Amino acid sequence: FFLFMAVLLEDTFEAKELDPEGRKFDLVSRVVFRSERHELDCVMDLNIDVYPIELPCKLTIAWAKTIDLQGKPSPEYFDKALCTGRKRSLMDQYDYVTLGRIYRVDTVSQQMKVVVYVSYGGLLQKIVGEPQDLKEMELDSQIYCLLKK
């Protein structure tokens, strides 16, 4: 039950394209995803040195405001116990986790869609979807993006 509260949104995504405008950096690829259930489009920069990806590929992608399994706010400092396995967290269930900030939220009124822009330390992400699916993603809030193959 608590795990459900921590995760804002989770879906299976199919990687449709890699680097549609050409690769700009050696260790980063821009990946275009389409979700299966929520009709979300997601374009995301991934560190392919850490998390290699090839087409065709399906991933589970989740977004969460905290990695605490009880839904408590995440600490504002780095907790080494999360990486050593001494403290359980949402990260234990995923392969790749990154923390970012929502820096822009747009509404495309003619299409009834919301566009959320996130920066994960310079790696960018754009999520397009229905307002009810993205309503928990608030401007200027921190958000975790969690991936697993």
N, C-alpha and C positions, 0 to 999 in steps of 0.2 A: 504494500500500500504506500509506504513512504517513498519508495523508488518511483512510483507513478507520479507523486507530487513533485519530485525533483526534476523530472524530464518535462520540458515544455512541449516538445514535439519530436516524434521519431517516425521514420518511414524507411522503406527500402528504395534506393535510388539506382537507376541504371546510368552508367557513364556513357554519354552519347558522343562526345568529342573531346579530344585532347589538343590543347593549344590551337584553337580555331584561328587565331591571328598570328600564329608563329610563336615559337618559344623566345621569350625575352631574357630569361635567366637560366643558367646551366642547371641549377638544382630545384627549380620551381616550374611546375606545369599548371596551366589554367585548365580546369576540367569542367565540362558542361554536363550537368546531371538532370534527370527527370524522375520524379517520384512515382511510385505505383498507386498509392492510396489517396494522397491529399492533393494531387495535381499541382505539385510545386515544381518550379524550375529553379535550379541552383547553379550558379557559376562560382567556382571556388579555386583559389590558388592553393596548391599543395606542395609541400617540401617533398619532392620525389626521392631525395636521397634518404630521408627518414621513412617515408611511406610510399614505396613505388606503386605505380598503377599502370595497367595496360588495358586496352580495349579488346574484347568486350569485358565488362566488369559490373557487378552489382555490389553495392555497399549498403549497410545500414548507417544512416546519419541521424544523430539526435542533437538537440539543442537543450541546454539546461542553464538555469541561473546559478546553480550550486552543484558541487560534486559530492556534497554530504548526503549520505543515504537517508538521513532523517529529514532532509529538506531544510536544515539550518543554513544560514548564510555561510559561504566559504570564508576562510580567514583571509585577511588582507595581506598576509605575509606567506612566504613559501614554507610549507610544512613537509620536511624531508620524510617524515613517517609515511606520507602518502605514496612515496616512490619506493620505499623499502618493504612494503607489504605489512608493516606493523599496524597500519591504520587502514581499514577498509573504506572504499569510496566508489563512486560511480565509475571512476577511471578503470577499476579492475575489470569491468565488463566490456571494454573497448580497446582497440589497437592503437588509436591515434587520438590525442586529446589536445585541444588548443583553447586558450582563453583570449577573448577579444572584447571589443567595445562596439556597440551599435552606434554608428555616427550619422546615420541618415535614415529616415523613413518617409517614403512617398506613397501617395494614393493615386492610382491611375483610374479616375472616375469613370471614364467611358468603358473601361474593361472590368470595372468593379474588382480591381486587384490592388494588393499592397506590395510595395517593393522595400525590402529591408537590406541595408548595406552595413557590413561588419568589417572591421579591420582587426586582424590577429597579428599584431606587431608588424604590420606592413603587408602581410598576405591578406588579400581582399576576398570578400564573398558577397554575392548578391543573391537574395532569395525573393522569388516572385510567387505569390499565392493568394488564396482567398483571405479576406479580412478575418474571418473566424479562426483560421488556422494560425495566423501570425499575430493575433491580438496581444499575446503575452510578451512580444518582443518590443520593448520600449526604448525610445531614443535615449542615448547617453547611458545605457545600462551595460554592465558586463554580462557576457554570455560565453558559455563553454560550447564548443562544437566537438562532438565525439563520433568517431568513425570505427566501423569494424567490417571486415570482409566476410 
